[in-house]
Amino acid sequence: MDPTDNKRGTVNSVILDAPPVNVNATLNQTADINLNLNGSVWTGGSPQLNLQPVNDLNDSMDGATASNATNNINTALLTLGRSTSGMDIAMMVRATLSGISASDVLSLPITMTVNADWYENRAGSSPDNVFLFKINDTTGEVRDKKHPLSVSQKDTVNNTYTFTFNMEGFSTFALISVRAVAPPSAGGGGGGSGSGGGGVVSSEDFANIENQESHDVNIHTGPIAIPFNVLDIVKEIGFSANTNEGWLTAKVENLRGRPKVATTDAPGTLYKYFNVWVGTSGYGESSKIDSTYTVFKVPDDWLKNNNAESVKLMKFQDGAWKELKTDKVGTETYRADTSGFSSFAIIGVPKAQVEVSPTATVTGIPAPTPSVSEAPTASAPPATLYLILVLMVIIAIAMYFLVLRKGGK
C-alpha cells in the first residue's frame, strides 16, 4: 500500500470462530484476508475484522437463505458449463468488517491454503476448476465468482497448495472445486451453438505457469473485448464472434519459460512468453471468431536496457514462430493482430544500425590514373631542315647582291 496515496489504519481486534464451529481439519485449511484501502479518510475510529470459518452455508445463513445460495451456486456453475454433481467445497469463511466505511476498502487480497489431495483429486490440478464464490449472507445471491490469480507450487513438506484471489467487499466466501461437463460424444445428438465454449483447457505444464488471470465471458455475435486488470503484461484480448456461445472462460498465462507447444525458442531478445486460451475444443483458433487481437505492455526501461527501439509479438503456429503485425498504441502499450489465440512471445526490435563503409586502401598497387585522350600534334621538324632553309636564304641573298653588282658595271 503506497502511503502517499492511501491511508493507513489499525484493526483494533480480530474475532475468530465466533460462535464456535467444528470445522473439518483434514484439509489443512487456512485463510488470510488483507485490506487494500483507497485514499479516502476512515470514518470510524475502531475498525473490527470478524472471521468465522464455517462448514456449510447453514453455519453462515438461515435455512431458506442457505438453500437459495446453494441453488444460485448450482445455476452459476451450470451457466459456466460445469457439473454440479462434482462440486466440492474445500472451505468457507464469513468475513465482516465494522467501524469503517465500505467505500474505504478498495479490494480484498485473499489467500487460501488447502490439502494437496483436494486440489489434485477434486480439482484435477487445474486452477480453472477452482472458484472462490462470494455469497450475500442475507439473500443468498452470488455476488461474485473468480478463479485464483495464482496457485503456488506444491508445498511438499505440508502437502498443501495456496491460492491467491482478489475480491471486493465482505461476505461469505466459499472455495469450490468443479469439473467441466463432458462434451457429447460424436454422433450422439445435436450440440447447440455453445458446444465450443465452456471452461478453458490449457495445454501448458503447470510448473511453467508463473501467474494467470481468467474471466468468464458471455459470448454473443459481434465484437468482444476482454480486459485483464491484474496481470502486468497482457491488458486486453478481443475478437469478433460469429456465433452465440453463451458463457466461456478466457485465460492468460504468463510463463517462466518456452511454451510447451513450442519446439524452438523464439528468435531475438525475449521479453516474455505467454499463452492466451479462450473456451475449449479449439474455439480460440476456430472459424467462429475472427479479427483477434492482443493488447500488452512493455516498460520503456526494458527497451532502453536491451538496446531495442520497439517490440514485436510472435505466435507459434504450424511448427514455427511467426511475426505478427504489432503497433504502438499508447505509452508502453502495444497491440498486435494475432490470427487466433495460443502461445506467444514478445521480442525486442533492435535499434537501426547506421553503417558507414570505410574507404578501401590498397597498398603496393598504384591507383590507376585516368587516361586523357588528346588530339594528335604534328611532329617537330628535324634540325637539318632548318639548316637547309637558312642556307637557301643566304644563297638567295648572295645571288641578289651579285646580280645588282653586275648591273652597275
Buried (B, 14 or more C-beta within 10 A) or exposed (E): EEEEEBEEBEEEEEEEEEEEBEBEEEBBBBBEBEBEBEEEEBEBEEBBBBBBBBBEBBBBBEEEBBBBBBEBBBEBBEEBBBEBEBBBBBBBBBBBBEBBEEEBBBBBBBBBBBBBBBBBEBBBBBBBBBBBBBBBBEEBBBBBBBBBBBBEEBEEEEEBBBBBBBBBBBBBBBBBBBBBBEBEEEEEEEEEBBBBBBBBBBEBEEEBBBBBBBBBBEBEEEEBEBEBEEBEBBBBBBBBBBBBBBBBBBBBBBBEEBBBEBEEEBEBBBBBBBBBBBBBBEBBBBEBBEEBBBBBBBEEEBBEEBEBEBBBBBBBBEEEBEBBEBEEEEEBBBBBEBBBBBBBBBBBBEEEEEEEEEEEEEEEEEEEEEEEEEEEEEEEEEEEEEEEEEEEEEEEEEEEEEEEEEEEE
